[in-house]
Structures are given as structure tokens and as C-alpha cells.
Amino acid sequence: MIWIKGAKWFAASAVAVMMVACGGGSDSPPTANIKPADFVDVVDNPYFPRIAGTKYVYEGKTQDGLELNKIEILHETRQVMGITATVMRDTAYLNGELIEDTYDWFAQDKAGNVWYLGEDVKNYENGQLKDTAGSWEAGVDGALPGIIMYADPAAHIGEKYRQEYYKGEAEDMAELLSISESVTVPYGSFDHVVQTKDYTPLEPDLLEYKYYAEGIGDVKTVNPKTGEEVVLVEFISP
């Protein structure tokens, strides 16, 4: 998720350093020059709010069946790289069976950008824990944080940026496409929606378009190759 000199200037500069390192398809690892003092306690970016007590429910029909995602922003926090991160729990079900239980960690800098600091993933199969593939934590084993949402998306249209970086495990990236989309989902209709294109070099065939509504966050995800959609069906504010 980014106007005073000083602290806010530093945060914006940190983003710029990271974006330069991420661009151009270089094989060299990115850098992220951020400090705990650059962050605030609450993630309240209009397009990616993560306020404790908020709940989301998403549904989508896939080639494997009915997908259900339940998201809850917890009251607990976690220290990552010395930064106090907001904890989000995301549980995913396929045809009623639990397939993933993940804790994600987010933090917002003083400029308003939302950073992704890692995730603790548990993947399930037939009701049993299968593995923890996809887990990573910024500052551990070379992993680095990425941007999930800018404070000012309009200033970054056409830019590509890293959302996460743990070499060979978590390398999601995005491109900011638009700030003026209109979207209707079961929960409601929204204008002035931010659209991103999400992809990863680890799985070149995977591509998603994501849509973020002001005051809510992500409301829709579309796989343009299959036409499959996951949409917001319920939103409970704290």
C-alpha cells in the first residue's frame, strides 16, 4: 500500500530503494531499508485496512469445487524485524474441507504504505497437516518484506513491485493497473476500485487480477485464464 519531510520522506525513500532493486527482472536479491521507527500501530490504509475485529468471507467456484475463505483480523500482534505487525488469520476450505490455515503479518509505515512481513502457512490434505510450504518471515534466512498496498495507488500506476521475497519459496509480485474500476460482488457494488495484476516468477503460468475497494480492501480476485472468480460475500466491521 504512500507527505511531510522527515519520517514520511524516509518511508517513501525506503519504498523507492526497494522498487529499484525489484525492477528489471534482475537475479540479484531486493533490498528493503526500513526501521521499526518508521511504522505506526494500526493498518488503516483505505484500500487495505486491517483493523482488529474485522472479518471477511469470500466464495468462489473453481475447477476443483467450491472454495471458501474466512479472514479475521486478530487483536494479537507479532514482532517481525522489530516491527509490531498486525496478525490476520486466513482459513481456506474446498468443498467444506479445510485445506489451509495461515497467519499473515502486515504493518503500515508513517506514509501509509502497507508492508507484508511474512506468513505462517499450514497446508492440509484429507484433514491432516500436509506441510508448511509457503511460510516465510521477513528478516529470517534472507527473506524480505514487500508492499501490499501503496498509500497513494494513483502515483504508482504501471509500476511493478514485490509483495514478498523469500528466494525460491515466496516471490509474489504485482503491477498496479488502475484506480478507476467498478466492481459488483455479492456483498455490494463499488466504484473507484484499485486493480492489480498479481503473479510470481516461481509459477509463470499463474496470474490473477485483484480488486480493492475503499474502506473494505480486497473484494474480488479473477483468474483471467480460467475465468474463475473469488468474491466477497460477507464483511463485518469491528
N, C-alpha and C positions, 0 to 999 in steps of 0.2 A: 504494500500500500503504500505527499511530501509536500515567520519569514523575517525574522529578526536576525541580526548578526549574532555571532557568538554560538550558543548551543545549537540553534536551528541551522545555522550555516554549516556547522560541523557535521550534523547528521546528513544534510544534503550532500556534503562533500564525500562522506563515507559511502553513500549510495553511488555517487559518480565513480569513485575508485573501484567499487565492486563491479559496476556495469562495464567499465572499460576492460577489466580483467575477464569478464564473461563473454565479451563480444568476439566476433570474427572466427568462431569455431576453433580457437586455439586449444592445443592439448595441454597447455600449462594450467595448473590449478588456479582458481579465482582467489581473490583476497577480499576481506571484509574488515575494514578498520573501524570497529565500533567499541564503545565502552559502556559499562553499566550506567555511568552518569548521564548518558545520552538518552535514557529511556524513562518513560512515565509508568504509572501504576496500572492504568486502565487502557484497554484496547477499544477505543470508541471511534475509529475511522468510519465515516458514514457508509462506505461500501464494503467494509469488512469488520463490523462491530463484533466483539467477543466479550459481552458483558455477563458476568456470573449470574446464573439462574436462567439464562436464555436456552430455549430448546427448539430444535428443528426436526422435522420429519420429511424425508424425501422418498419417492417411489419411482420405479422405472421398470418397464418390461424389456428384458434382454433375451438373447437367443437361448440363454440357459434357464430363463424363468423370471419370476417376479423378484426384483431387488428392492429391499427396504433399508434405508439408512436412518438411524436415530442419532442425533447430535445433541449433546448437552455441554454448556459452558459451566465448568465446576467452580466452586468457591475456593478450592485449593490452588496453590501456586507451586512453581518449581524453579529452582535456581539453575540457570544454564549460562555458562560463561560469566557468572557473576550477575546476570540479569534476572530480575524477577519476572518469570513468564506466566501467562495465563494458561490454564490447562483446559483442553477440550477433549471430551470423550466421544468417539465415533464408533458406533456398533453397526455392522452390516450383516444383513440376513439375505439368503437366497432361498426362495420358496419356504420361508419360515424357519430355516436352519441357520444358526449363527456361523458366519464364515470369517469374520474379522472383528477384533476388539482393539481399538487403537486409542492411545492418548497422545494428542498433539500439543505442541508448546509454541505460543505466539507472544510477541511483545511489540509495543509501539514506541517509536522514538519521539523526541520532542517536536520534530517537524510534522509528525502524523503518519509516517510510513509504518506499515505493519510488517514485521520480520517473522519468518518461520525459523524456529530454533531446533526443531527435531521432532521425533515421534517414537513412541514405544509400541511396536506392532505385534499382535498375536494373531496368527492365521489358523483357522480351524477347518477340519475336514471330518465329516461324519461324527460331529460332536466332540472330537478330540483335538487337542493342540497339535498343529502340524509343524509350525516353525515360527520364527520371528523375522522373516525376511522383510527388508524394507526399513528396519529400525535404524535410527541414527541420532546422534546428538551433537550439536554444534560445539566445537572445541575439543571433541574426542576423536582420536585416530584420524586427524586431518579433516574432519567434517566441518563445514562452514554454513552459517545461516544464509538465507536468501530472502527476497522480497515477495510477499504475497499480494500486497496492495499498496500503491502509492497514495500519499496524501492528496496529490493533485493528478489524477489519471490523465486529464486533458493535456498536461505538459509532457506526456510520455507516449503519445500515440505513435505507433510504428516501431517502438523500441522493443528489443528482445532482452530478457533478463532472467537470471537464475532464481528459482524459488527455493532451491535446496542444493546442497552439494556434499555428497559422500561418495567418492570415486568408486564406480562400478556397482553401487548399491542404490543410490538416490541422487538422480541428476535431472530432476524435473525443471523445465524451462517454460517461459510464456512469452507471448508477444501481445502487446496491448493494441487492439484493433479499433475500438470505437467507444464513445461515451454517450451515444445518442440512440441506442436500440430501444425498441418497445417489445415487451415480453408479457405473455399471458400464461399463467400456470394455475393449477387448481386452487392455490392459496389466494391469487389475485392477479391484477394487471398492473404493469409498471412501465413508466417512460423514463427516458434519460438513463438507460441501463448501460453499465460498463461491460464490454465484451472483450474477452481474451482468447487467444489460441494457445492451448497447453500441449506440450509434447515432451519427449525425452529421447536423447540420443541412444539410450540403452535399449529402447524398443522403437525403432524408426517407424514402424507401421501404426503405432498408436497416436491418435490425435483427438483432441476434444476442444469444443468451444464452450466457454463458461460465461455465465451472465450474472452480474452483480447489481442488485437494486439498492438504492439509497435507503438507509435506515434498517435494512434487513441483512444484506450480504448476498451470498450466492443463492440464486433462485432456480437455476436451470443449467444442466450440462448436456451437451449434444455430441454424439459421435457422428461426424459428417460422413463417414464411410458406410456405416450401417443404418444410420437414421435413428438409432436408439437414443432415448432421452431419459434423464433422471430429473424429476421436477419437485419443487417444494409443495407439499400438501398441507403442512401444519407449521405454524410458527407461534411460539409462546414467549412473550417478552417477560423479563424478570419482574 
